[in-house]
């Protein structure tokens, strides 16, 4: 198996590249529906619907009008955005998402922003 370098990763919203990205995470979780019958000696479950969630950590850049500004506006409005989360130069996740934003300010640090996302539509790996 080939090893991928994280330094080749990036985040895009449509054609716009999100600037100052330090890292991103993605989690796929599937609902588990209990199907255990009375009298069973072990629990049984069936897979339900999948949800994709994660976060994008950035150094805050309010001048990034095609990336961070778009995500902040989506967080305020509740609009869906399509995130393209690149793990290499050619391989990426496409996730239609709802966005939340958290900004952090420290006296001795760089202003940061974390954009959390939850799938709200199509998810694919390309």
N, CA, C and O atoms as CSV, one atom per row, in Angstrom:
chain,resi,resn,atom,element,x,y,z
A,1,UNK,N,N,0.841,-1.174,0.000
A,1,UNK,CA,C,0.000,0.000,0.000
A,1,UNK,C,C,0.889,1.242,0.000
A,1,UNK,O,O,1.853,1.323,0.762
A,2,UNK,N,N,0.569,2.181,-0.835
A,2,UNK,CA,C,1.328,3.428,-0.915
A,2,UNK,C,C,0.991,4.340,0.256
A,2,UNK,O,O,-0.158,4.413,0.694
A,3,UNK,N,N,1.996,5.024,0.749
A,3,UNK,CA,C,1.807,5.984,1.824
A,3,UNK,C,C,1.497,7.345,1.223
A,3,UNK,O,O,2.137,7.759,0.257
A,4,UNK,N,N,0.513,8.045,1.790
A,4,UNK,CA,C,0.165,9.384,1.306
A,4,UNK,C,C,0.701,10.420,2.277
A,4,UNK,O,O,0.722,10.202,3.488
A,5,UNK,N,N,1.130,11.541,1.736
A,5,UNK,CA,C,1.640,12.636,2.560
A,5,UNK,C,C,0.521,13.631,2.817
A,5,UNK,O,O,-0.133,14.090,1.880
A,6,UNK,N,N,0.298,13.963,4.076
A,6,UNK,CA,C,-0.735,14.926,4.428
A,6,UNK,C,C,-0.494,16.305,3.842
A,6,UNK,O,O,-1.436,17.076,3.655
A,7,UNK,N,N,0.759,16.619,3.551
A,7,UNK,CA,C,1.070,17.943,3.008
A,7,UNK,C,C,0.470,18.163,1.625
A,7,UNK,O,O,0.412,19.300,1.157
A,8,UNK,N,N,0.020,17.094,0.960
A,8,UNK,CA,C,-0.612,17.226,-0.356
A,8,UNK,C,C,-2.122,17.454,-0.250
A,8,UNK,O,O,-2.789,17.685,-1.259
A,9,UNK,N,N,-2.658,17.388,0.969
A,9,UNK,CA,C,-4.091,17.577,1.167
A,9,UNK,C,C,-4.494,19.027,0.997
A,9,UNK,O,O,-3.665,19.935,1.065
A,10,UNK,N,N,-5.780,19.226,0.777
A,10,UNK,CA,C,-6.357,20.572,0.701
A,10,UNK,C,C,-7.864,20.446,0.855
A,10,UNK,O,O,-8.420,19.348,0.827
A,11,UNK,N,N,-8.515,21.601,1.021
A,11,UNK,CA,C,-9.973,21.657,1.125
A,11,UNK,C,C,-10.467,22.665,0.101
A,11,UNK,O,O,-9.915,23.757,-0.035
A,12,UNK,N,N,-11.523,22.279,-0.621
A,12,UNK,CA,C,-12.136,23.181,-1.591
A,12,UNK,C,C,-13.633,23.254,-1.341
A,12,UNK,O,O,-14.241,22.303,-0.849
A,13,UNK,N,N,-14.217,24.390,-1.684
A,13,UNK,CA,C,-15.667,24.554,-1.735
A,13,UNK,C,C,-15.962,24.897,-3.182
A,13,UNK,O,O,-15.694,26.009,-3.637
A,14,UNK,N,N,-16.521,23.925,-3.906
A,14,UNK,CA,C,-16.690,24.131,-5.339
A,14,UNK,C,C,-15.329,24.343,-5.981
A,14,UNK,O,O,-14.434,23.512,-5.824
A,15,UNK,N,N,-15.163,25.454,-6.709
A,15,UNK,CA,C,-13.886,25.755,-7.370
A,15,UNK,C,C,-12.942,26.549,-6.477
A,15,UNK,O,O,-11.788,26.764,-6.848
A,16,UNK,N,N,-13.408,26.993,-5.301
A,16,UNK,CA,C,-12.588,27.818,-4.414
A,16,UNK,C,C,-11.796,26.985,-3.429
A,16,UNK,O,O,-12.341,26.088,-2.785
A,17,UNK,N,N,-10.504,27.280,-3.310
A,17,UNK,CA,C,-9.643,26.594,-2.346
A,17,UNK,C,C,-9.684,27.334,-1.010
A,17,UNK,O,O,-9.538,28.556,-0.968
A,18,UNK,N,N,-9.880,26.599,0.066
A,18,UNK,CA,C,-9.864,27.179,1.410
A,18,UNK,C,C,-8.402,27.410,1.795
A,18,UNK,O,O,-7.587,26.489,1.737
A,19,UNK,N,N,-8.078,28.640,2.188
A,19,UNK,CA,C,-6.703,29.001,2.524
A,19,UNK,C,C,-6.396,28.739,4.000
A,19,UNK,O,O,-7.300,28.661,4.831
A,20,UNK,N,N,-5.123,28.608,4.302
A,20,UNK,CA,C,-4.605,28.493,5.676
A,20,UNK,C,C,-5.099,27.251,6.419
A,20,UNK,O,O,-5.198,27.269,7.646
A,21,UNK,N,N,-5.413,26.166,5.688
A,21,UNK,CA,C,-5.846,24.921,6.334
A,21,UNK,C,C,-4.645,24.253,6.997
A,21,UNK,O,O,-3.596,24.072,6.379
A,22,UNK,N,N,-4.820,23.892,8.258
A,22,UNK,CA,C,-3.775,23.181,8.996
A,22,UNK,C,C,-4.047,21.677,9.019
A,22,UNK,O,O,-3.119,20.871,8.959
A,23,UNK,N,N,-5.332,21.305,9.108
A,23,UNK,CA,C,-5.692,19.887,9.132
A,23,UNK,C,C,-7.180,19.741,8.886
A,23,UNK,O,O,-7.946,20.694,9.030
A,24,UNK,N,N,-7.582,18.518,8.507
A,24,UNK,CA,C,-9.005,18.197,8.449
A,24,UNK,C,C,-9.195,16.752,8.880
A,24,UNK,O,O,-8.299,15.919,8.750
A,25,UNK,N,N,-10.398,16.476,9.402
A,25,UNK,CA,C,-10.762,15.118,9.810
A,25,UNK,C,C,-12.088,14.756,9.178
A,25,UNK,O,O,-12.894,15.632,8.862
A,26,UNK,N,N,-12.315,13.467,8.994
A,26,UNK,CA,C,-13.575,12.981,8.450
A,26,UNK,C,C,-13.918,11.682,9.169
A,26,UNK,O,O,-13.075,10.796,9.302
A,27,UNK,N,N,-15.154,11.577,9.629
A,27,UNK,CA,C,-15.636,10.375,10.312
A,27,UNK,C,C,-16.900,9.895,9.621
A,27,UNK,O,O,-17.798,10.685,9.332
A,28,UNK,N,N,-16.964,8.599,9.358
A,28,UNK,CA,C,-18.178,7.985,8.797
A,28,UNK,C,C,-18.782,7.116,9.888
A,28,UNK,O,O,-18.128,6.205,10.396
A,29,UNK,N,N,-20.024,7.396,10.246
A,29,UNK,CA,C,-20.715,6.623,11.285
A,29,UNK,C,C,-22.054,6.141,10.729
A,29,UNK,O,O,-22.767,6.891,10.063
A,30,UNK,N,N,-22.377,4.909,11.005
A,30,UNK,CA,C,-23.635,4.327,10.550
A,30,UNK,C,C,-24.541,4.083,11.752
A,30,UNK,O,O,-24.106,3.531,12.763
A,31,UNK,N,N,-25.807,4.500,11.638
A,31,UNK,CA,C,-26.775,4.207,12.684
A,31,UNK,C,C,-26.893,2.693,12.837
A,31,UNK,O,O,-26.856,1.955,11.853
A,32,UNK,N,N,-27.030,2.251,14.053
A,32,UNK,CA,C,-27.246,0.836,14.323
A,32,UNK,C,C,-28.640,0.673,14.904
A,32,UNK,O,O,-28.968,1.256,15.938
A,33,UNK,N,N,-29.448,-0.121,14.234
A,33,UNK,CA,C,-30.826,-0.367,14.661
A,33,UNK,C,C,-30.884,-1.712,15.381
A,33,UNK,O,O,-30.478,-2.737,14.832
A,34,UNK,N,N,-31.384,-1.701,16.595
A,34,UNK,CA,C,-31.468,-2.920,17.392
A,34,UNK,C,C,-32.537,-3.849,16.812
A,34,UNK,O,O,-33.692,-3.452,16.654
A,35,UNK,N,N,-32.149,-5.079,16.498
A,35,UNK,CA,C,-33.085,-6.082,15.965
A,35,UNK,C,C,-33.178,-7.301,16.885
A,35,UNK,O,O,-33.632,-8.370,16.475
A,36,UNK,N,N,-32.743,-7.123,18.124
A,36,UNK,CA,C,-32.720,-8.234,19.073
A,36,UNK,C,C,-34.138,-8.665,19.438
A,36,UNK,O,O,-34.971,-7.843,19.821
A,37,UNK,N,N,-34.399,-9.960,19.315
A,37,UNK,CA,C,-35.709,-10.513,19.664
A,37,UNK,C,C,-35.737,-10.890,21.147
A,37,UNK,O,O,-34.705,-11.191,21.746
A,38,UNK,N,N,-36.929,-10.866,21.718
A,38,UNK,CA,C,-37.089,-11.325,23.095
A,38,UNK,C,C,-36.568,-12.747,23.231
A,38,UNK,O,O,-36.802,-13.585,22.360
A,39,UNK,N,N,-35.867,-13.016,24.315
A,39,UNK,CA,C,-35.336,-14.345,24.564
A,39,UNK,C,C,-33.958,-14.578,23.959
A,39,UNK,O,O,-33.355,-15.625,24.196
A,40,UNK,N,N,-33.442,-13.620,23.178
A,40,UNK,CA,C,-32.121,-13.791,22.563
A,40,UNK,C,C,-31.038,-13.758,23.636
A,40,UNK,O,O,-31.212,-13.132,24.682
A,41,UNK,N,N,-29.929,-14.429,23.376
A,41,UNK,CA,C,-28.812,-14.427,24.314
A,41,UNK,C,C,-27.689,-13.491,23.875
A,41,UNK,O,O,-26.703,-13.302,24.587
A,42,UNK,N,N,-27.859,-12.913,22.695
A,42,UNK,CA,C,-26.883,-11.936,22.195
A,42,UNK,C,C,-27.646,-10.866,21.411
A,42,UNK,O,O,-28.683,-11.133,20.804
A,43,UNK,N,N,-27.113,-9.677,21.442
A,43,UNK,CA,C,-27.738,-8.556,20.755
A,43,UNK,C,C,-27.466,-8.648,19.253
A,43,UNK,O,O,-26.373,-9.031,18.835
A,44,UNK,N,N,-28.468,-8.296,18.446
A,44,UNK,CA,C,-28.288,-8.211,16.996
A,44,UNK,C,C,-28.671,-6.813,16.539
A,44,UNK,O,O,-29.526,-6.154,17.132
A,45,UNK,N,N,-28.014,-6.379,15.470
A,45,UNK,CA,C,-28.255,-5.041,14.955
A,45,UNK,C,C,-28.253,-5.052,13.436
A,45,UNK,O,O,-27.665,-5.932,12.808
A,46,UNK,N,N,-28.918,-4.064,12.857
A,46,UNK,CA,C,-28.902,-3.854,11.415
A,46,UNK,C,C,-28.387,-2.443,11.144
A,46,UNK,O,O,-28.654,-1.508,11.899
A,47,UNK,N,N,-27.659,-2.318,10.072
A,47,UNK,CA,C,-27.122,-1.005,9.713
A,47,UNK,C,C,-28.243,-0.092,9.240
A,47,UNK,O,O,-29.126,-0.501,8.486
A,48,UNK,N,N,-28.187,1.150,9.699
A,48,UNK,CA,C,-29.148,2.159,9.264
A,48,UNK,C,C,-28.480,3.116,8.284
A,48,UNK,O,O,-27.725,2.689,7.410
A,49,UNK,N,N,-28.752,4.380,8.428
A,49,UNK,CA,C,-28.208,5.392,7.530
A,49,UNK,C,C,-26.837,5.860,7.997
A,49,UNK,O,O,-26.547,5.884,9.193
A,50,UNK,N,N,-26.009,6.225,7.045
A,50,UNK,CA,C,-24.661,6.716,7.353
A,50,UNK,C,C,-24.670,8.236,7.471
A,50,UNK,O,O,-25.427,8.923,6.786
A,51,UNK,N,N,-23.818,8.741,8.349
A,51,UNK,CA,C,-23.586,10.179,8.489
A,51,UNK,C,C,-22.089,10.404,8.395
A,51,UNK,O,O,-21.297,9.662,8.977
A,52,UNK,N,N,-21.715,11.427,7.663
A,52,UNK,CA,C,-20.309,11.829,7.585
A,52,UNK,C,C,-20.181,13.141,8.332
A,52,UNK,O,O,-20.978,14.058,8.134
A,53,UNK,N,N,-19.176,13.229,9.194
A,53,UNK,CA,C,-18.925,14.469,9.924
A,53,UNK,C,C,-17.425,14.665,10.039
A,53,UNK,O,O,-16.643,13.755,9.766
A,54,UNK,N,N,-17.039,15.855,10.444
A,54,UNK,CA,C,-15.620,16.113,10.612
A,54,UNK,C,C,-15.368,17.569,10.905
A,54,UNK,O,O,-16.282,18.327,11.231
A,55,UNK,N,N,-14.100,17.951,10.782
A,55,UNK,CA,C,-13.738,19.331,11.052
A,55,UNK,C,C,-12.569,19.761,10.171
A,55,UNK,O,O,-11.779,18.945,9.696
A,56,UNK,N,N,-12.494,21.058,9.975
A,56,UNK,CA,C,-11.414,21.682,9.215
A,56,UNK,C,C,-10.819,22.746,10.122
A,56,UNK,O,O,-11.524,23.663,10.544
A,57,UNK,N,N,-9.526,22.636,10.428
A,57,UNK,CA,C,-8.857,23.582,11.307
A,57,UNK,C,C,-7.973,24.496,10.467
A,57,UNK,O,O,-7.167,24.034,9.659
A,58,UNK,N,N,-8.139,25.807,10.670
A,58,UNK,CA,C,-7.430,26.805,9.868
A,58,UNK,C,C,-6.846,27.898,10.753
A,58,UNK,O,O,-7.298,28.115,11.877
A,59,UNK,N,N,-5.842,28.577,10.231
A,59,UNK,CA,C,-5.479,29.887,10.753
A,59,UNK,C,C,-6.494,30.831,10.117
A,59,UNK,O,O,-6.658,30.831,8.897
A,60,UNK,N,N,-7.169,31.627,10.925
A,60,UNK,CA,C,-8.280,32.456,10.445
A,60,UNK,C,C,-7.786,33.448,9.389
A,60,UNK,O,O,-6.789,34.142,9.588
A,61,UNK,N,N,-8.512,33.500,8.252
A,61,UNK,CA,C,-8.193,34.412,7.154
A,61,UNK,C,C,-9.490,35.033,6.636
A,61,UNK,O,O,-10.126,34.465,5.748
A,62,UNK,N,N,-9.901,36.205,7.182
A,62,UNK,CA,C,-11.142,36.837,6.741
A,62,UNK,C,C,-11.067,37.363,5.305
A,62,UNK,O,O,-12.084,37.773,4.746
A,63,UNK,N,N,-9.888,37.355,4.712
A,63,UNK,CA,C,-9.745,37.759,3.312
A,63,UNK,C,C,-9.929,36.613,2.333
A,63,UNK,O,O,-9.911,36.825,1.120
A,64,UNK,N,N,-10.107,35.401,2.843
A,64,UNK,CA,C,-10.290,34.209,2.004
A,64,UNK,C,C,-11.742,34.143,1.537
A,64,UNK,O,O,-12.540,33.371,2.070
A,65,UNK,N,N,-12.073,34.953,0.546
A,65,UNK,CA,C,-13.472,35.138,0.137
A,65,UNK,C,C,-14.071,33.940,-0.594
A,65,UNK,O,O,-15.293,33.855,-0.719
A,66,UNK,N,N,-13.243,33.009,-1.083
A,66,UNK,CA,C,-13.792,31.834,-1.759
A,66,UNK,C,C,-13.730,30.581,-0.893
A,66,UNK,O,O,-14.116,29.499,-1.337
A,67,UNK,N,N,-13.241,30.721,0.354
A,67,UNK,CA,C,-13.114,29.566,1.234
A,67,UNK,C,C,-13.695,29.823,2.605
A,67,UNK,O,O,-14.850,29.484,2.863
A,68,UNK,N,N,-12.899,30.429,3.505
A,68,UNK,CA,C,-13.341,30.626,4.884
A,68,UNK,C,C,-14.556,31.548,4.981
A,68,UNK,O,O,-15.438,31.312,5.806
A,69,UNK,N,N,-14.615,32.575,4.166
A,69,UNK,CA,C,-15.773,33.482,4.207
A,69,UNK,C,C,-17.036,32.737,3.772
A,69,UNK,O,O,-18.111,32.954,4.332
A,70,UNK,N,N,-16.907,31.865,2.782
A,70,UNK,CA,C,-18.059,31.066,2.318
A,70,UNK,C,C,-18.528,30.122,3.421
A,70,UNK,O,O,-19.730,29.968,3.640
A,71,UNK,N,N,-17.578,29.486,4.118
A,71,UNK,CA,C,-17.962,28.572,5.201
A,71,UNK,C,C,-18.608,29.322,6.357
A,71,UNK,O,O,-19.583,28.842,6.936
A,72,UNK,N,N,-18.074,30.502,6.706
A,72,UNK,CA,C,-18.674,31.295,7.787
A,72,UNK,C,C,-20.088,31.730,7.418
A,72,UNK,O,O,-20.990,31.690,8.254
A,73,UNK,N,N,-20.281,32.143,6.172
A,73,UNK,CA,C,-21.624,32.547,5.714
A,73,UNK,C,C,-22.586,31.362,5.743
A,73,UNK,O,O,-23.752,31.517,6.105
A,74,UNK,N,N,-22.102,30.182,5.365
A,74,UNK,CA,C,-22.946,28.983,5.407
A,74,UNK,C,C,-23.311,28.631,6.844
A,74,UNK,O,O,-24.428,28.186,7.104
A,75,UNK,N,N,-22.382,28.825,7.782
A,75,UNK,CA,C,-22.672,28.563,9.199
A,75,UNK,C,C,-23.764,29.501,9.699
A,75,UNK,O,O,-24.645,29.086,10.452
A,76,UNK,N,N,-23.709,30.764,9.281
A,76,UNK,CA,C,-24.717,31.738,9.715
A,76,UNK,C,C,-26.079,31.499,9.084
A,76,UNK,O,O,-27.110,31.696,9.727
A,77,UNK,N,N,-26.085,31.075,7.827
A,77,UNK,CA,C,-27.354,30.945,7.096
A,77,UNK,C,C,-27.968,29.553,7.162
A,77,UNK,O,O,-29.165,29.398,6.922
A,78,UNK,N,N,-27.175,28.547,7.479
A,78,UNK,CA,C,-27.677,27.178,7.457
A,78,UNK,C,C,-27.721,26.588,6.063
A,78,UNK,O,O,-28.373,25.568,5.840
A,79,UNK,N,N,-27.027,27.224,5.112
A,79,UNK,CA,C,-27.017,26.737,3.725
A,79,UNK,C,C,-26.088,25.532,3.588
A,79,UNK,O,O,-25.073,25.441,4.277
A,80,UNK,N,N,-26.440,24.618,2.702
A,80,UNK,CA,C,-25.563,23.501,2.374
A,80,UNK,C,C,-24.418,23.984,1.498
A,80,UNK,O,O,-24.606,24.856,0.650
A,81,UNK,N,N,-23.237,23.422,1.699
A,81,UNK,CA,C,-22.098,23.641,0.810
A,81,UNK,C,C,-21.532,22.275,0.441
A,81,UNK,O,O,-21.695,21.308,1.184
A,82,UNK,N,N,-20.875,22.200,-0.695
A,82,UNK,CA,C,-20.200,20.964,-1.086
A,82,UNK,C,C,-18.717,21.115,-0.806
A,82,UNK,O,O,-18.031,21.919,-1.438
A,83,UNK,N,N,-18.231,20.334,0.148
A,83,UNK,CA,C,-16.817,20.340,0.502
A,83,UNK,C,C,-16.103,19.258,-0.287
A,83,UNK,O,O,-16.615,18.150,-0.443
A,84,UNK,N,N,-14.922,19.585,-0.781
A,84,UNK,CA,C,-14.041,18.622,-1.419
A,84,UNK,C,C,-12.811,18.513,-0.525
A,84,UNK,O,O,-12.018,19.450,-0.434
A,85,UNK,N,N,-12.658,17.371,0.130
A,85,UNK,CA,C,-11.601,17.155,1.110
A,85,UNK,C,C,-10.534,16.258,0.477
A,85,UNK,O,O,-10.691,15.039,0.406
A,86,UNK,N,N,-9.462,16.878,0.025
A,86,UNK,CA,C,-8.392,16.154,-0.669
A,86,UNK,C,C,-7.431,15.533,0.332
A,86,UNK,O,O,-6.922,16.212,1.224
A,87,UNK,N,N,-7.187,14.234,0.178
A,87,UNK,CA,C,-6.192,13.542,0.995
A,87,UNK,C,C,-4.883,13.387,0.234
A,87,UNK,O,O,-3.849,13.065,0.820
A,88,UNK,N,N,-4.933,13.615,-1.069
A,88,UNK,CA,C,-3.743,13.602,-1.915
A,88,UNK,C,C,-4.026,14.547,-3.084
A,88,UNK,O,O,-5.056,15.221,-3.103
A,89,UNK,N,N,-3.124,14.595,-4.045
A,89,UNK,CA,C,-3.322,15.495,-5.181
A,89,UNK,C,C,-4.532,15.106,-6.027
A,89,UNK,O,O,-5.102,15.952,-6.716
A,90,UNK,N,N,-4.930,13.828,-5.981
A,90,UNK,CA,C,-6.013,13.367,-6.863
A,90,UNK,C,C,-7.165,12.664,-6.149
A,90,UNK,O,O,-8.228,12.504,-6.749
A,91,UNK,N,N,-7.005,12.245,-4.918
A,91,UNK,CA,C,-8.043,11.500,-4.202
A,91,UNK,C,C,-8.727,12.402,-3.182
A,91,UNK,O,O,-8.066,13.063,-2.381
A,92,UNK,N,N,-10.068,12.420,-3.220
A,92,UNK,CA,C,-10.798,13.321,-2.326
A,92,UNK,C,C,-12.185,12.796,-2.010
A,92,UNK,O,O,-12.745,11.972,-2.733
A,93,UNK,N,N,-12.728,13.307,-0.894
A,93,UNK,CA,C,-14.105,13.084,-0.480
A,93,UNK,C,C,-14.925,14.301,-0.918
A,93,UNK,O,O,-14.479,15.440,-0.782
A,94,UNK,N,N,-16.098,14.054,-1.430
A,94,UNK,CA,C,-17.044,15.124,-1.747
A,94,UNK,C,C,-18.226,14.948,-0.791
A,94,UNK,O,O,-18.866,13.897,-0.764
A,95,UNK,N,N,-18.504,16.002,-0.002
A,95,UNK,CA,C,-19.527,15.892,1.043
A,95,UNK,C,C,-20.424,17.130,1.005
A,95,UNK,O,O,-19.956,18.242,1.248
A,96,UNK,N,N,-21.708,16.940,0.700
A,96,UNK,CA,C,-22.677,18.026,0.838
A,96,UNK,C,C,-22.924,18.178,2.328
A,96,UNK,O,O,-23.329,17.227,2.997
A,97,UNK,N,N,-22.676,19.400,2.860
A,97,UNK,CA,C,-22.595,19.560,4.312
A,97,UNK,C,C,-23.298,20.791,4.846
A,97,UNK,O,O,-23.486,21.785,4.144
A,98,UNK,N,N,-23.683,20.694,6.117
A,98,UNK,CA,C,-24.035,21.847,6.935
A,98,UNK,C,C,-22.807,22.171,7.767
A,98,UNK,O,O,-22.098,21.266,8.206
A,99,UNK,N,N,-22.545,23.468,7.990
A,99,UNK,CA,C,-21.312,23.922,8.631
A,99,UNK,C,C,-21.602,24.604,9.964
A,99,UNK,O,O,-22.589,25.328,10.094
A,100,UNK,N,N,-20.744,24.374,10.949
A,100,UNK,CA,C,-20.682,25.140,12.187
A,100,UNK,C,C,-19.282,25.738,12.257
A,100,UNK,O,O,-18.341,25.180,11.693
A,101,UNK,N,N,-19.138,26.864,12.942
A,101,UNK,CA,C,-17.838,27.527,13.023
A,101,UNK,C,C,-17.510,27.882,14.462
A,101,UNK,O,O,-18.379,28.307,15.223
A,102,UNK,N,N,-16.250,27.706,14.827
A,102,UNK,CA,C,-15.745,28.134,16.128
A,102,UNK,C,C,-14.445,28.893,15.886
A,102,UNK,O,O,-13.554,28.399,15.195
A,103,UNK,N,N,-14.337,30.084,16.449
A,103,UNK,CA,C,-13.122,30.886,16.312
A,103,UNK,C,C,-12.407,30.920,17.653
A,103,UNK,O,O,-13.048,30.996,18.701
A,104,UNK,N,N,-11.070,30.862,17.620
A,104,UNK,CA,C,-10.297,30.913,18.852
A,104,UNK,C,C,-9.252,32.026,18.761
A,104,UNK,O,O,-8.556,32.165,17.755
A,105,UNK,N,N,-9.158,32.813,19.833
A,105,UNK,CA,C,-8.211,33.923,19.902
A,105,UNK,C,C,-7.404,33.759,21.181
A,105,UNK,O,O,-7.969,33.655,22.270
A,106,UNK,N,N,-6.084,33.735,21.048
A,106,UNK,CA,C,-5.187,33.622,22.201
A,106,UNK,C,C,-4.201,34.778,22.171
A,106,UNK,O,O,-3.764,35.205,21.102
A,107,UNK,N,N,-3.856,35.281,23.343
A,107,UNK,CA,C,-2.934,36.413,23.434
A,107,UNK,C,C,-1.590,36.105,22.787
A,107,UNK,O,O,-0.999,36.977,22.149
A,108,UNK,N,N,-1.110,34.903,22.938
A,108,UNK,CA,C,0.214,34.556,22.425
A,108,UNK,C,C,0.133,33.613,21.232
A,108,UNK,O,O,1.049,32.821,21.008
A,109,UNK,N,N,-0.957,33.687,20.460
A,109,UNK,CA,C,-1.098,32.750,19.352
A,109,UNK,C,C,-1.729,33.380,18.134
A,109,UNK,O,O,-2.046,34.569,18.117
A,110,UNK,N,N,-1.902,32.571,17.127
A,110,UNK,CA,C,-2.540,32.961,15.882
A,110,UNK,C,C,-4.049,32.746,16.034
A,110,UNK,O,O,-4.480,31.751,16.616
A,111,UNK,N,N,-4.847,33.675,15.513
A,111,UNK,CA,C,-6.301,33.494,15.537
A,111,UNK,C,C,-6.635,32.270,14.684
A,111,UNK,O,O,-6.183,32.143,13.546
A,112,UNK,N,N,-7.422,31.389,15.254
A,112,UNK,CA,C,-7.759,30.149,14.558
A,112,UNK,C,C,-9.253,30.022,14.337
A,112,UNK,O,O,-10.059,30.702,14.972
A,113,UNK,N,N,-9.595,29.145,13.430
A,113,UNK,CA,C,-11.003,28.828,13.164
A,113,UNK,C,C,-11.122,27.334,12.920
A,113,UNK,O,O,-10.302,26.732,12.226
A,114,UNK,N,N,-12.158,26.748,13.504
A,114,UNK,CA,C,-12.478,25.359,13.251
A,114,UNK,C,C,-13.881,25.304,12.671
A,114,UNK,O,O,-14.837,25.787,13.277
A,115,UNK,N,N,-13.992,24.717,11.505
A,115,UNK,CA,C,-15.275,24.567,10.821
A,115,UNK,C,C,-15.669,23.103,10.923
A,115,UNK,O,O,-15.010,22.236,10.351
A,116,UNK,N,N,-16.744,22.828,11.651
A,116,UNK,CA,C,-17.256,21.469,11.776
A,116,UNK,C,C,-18.322,21.259,10.717
A,116,UNK,O,O,-19.071,22.179,10.389
A,117,UNK,N,N,-18.390,20.052,10.185
A,117,UNK,CA,C,-19.389,19.776,9.152
A,117,UNK,C,C,-20.089,18.455,9.423
A,117,UNK,O,O,-19.530,17.541,10.029
A,118,UNK,N,N,-21.332,18.383,8.954
A,118,UNK,CA,C,-22.148,17.170,9.014
A,118,UNK,C,C,-22.817,16.997,7.672
A,118,UNK,O,O,-23.369,17.948,7.118
A,119,UNK,N,N,-22.771,15.788,7.148
A,119,UNK,CA,C,-23.354,15.554,5.827
A,119,UNK,C,C,-24.847,15.851,5.819
A,119,UNK,O,O,-25.564,15.596,6.786
A,120,UNK,N,N,-25.285,16.395,4.695
A,120,UNK,CA,C,-26.690,16.734,4.511
A,120,UNK,C,C,-27.078,16.449,3.055
A,120,UNK,O,O,-27.788,17.226,2.417
A,121,UNK,N,N,-26.602,15.339,2.567
A,121,UNK,CA,C,-26.841,14.979,1.167
A,121,UNK,C,C,-25.786,13.996,0.694
A,121,UNK,O,O,-25.295,13.165,1.458
A,122,UNK,N,N,-25.451,14.109,-0.574
A,122,UNK,CA,C,-24.557,13.151,-1.220
A,122,UNK,C,C,-23.150,13.161,-0.639
A,122,UNK,O,O,-22.610,14.213,-0.296
A,123,UNK,N,N,-22.564,11.962,-0.535
A,123,UNK,CA,C,-21.179,11.784,-0.119
A,123,UNK,C,C,-20.546,10.806,-1.110
A,123,UNK,O,O,-21.129,9.770,-1.430
A,124,UNK,N,N,-19.351,11.143,-1.589
A,124,UNK,CA,C,-18.665,10.213,-2.483
A,124,UNK,C,C,-17.166,10.310,-2.293
A,124,UNK,O,O,-16.648,11.315,-1.805
A,125,UNK,N,N,-16.475,9.250,-2.687
A,125,UNK,CA,C,-15.011,9.215,-2.662
A,125,UNK,C,C,-14.547,9.096,-4.095
A,125,UNK,O,O,-14.950,8.184,-4.817
A,126,UNK,N,N,-13.715,10.003,-4.495
A,126,UNK,CA,C,-13.253,10.042,-5.891
A,126,UNK,C,C,-11.742,9.895,-5.950
A,126,UNK,O,O,-11.163,9.904,-7.037
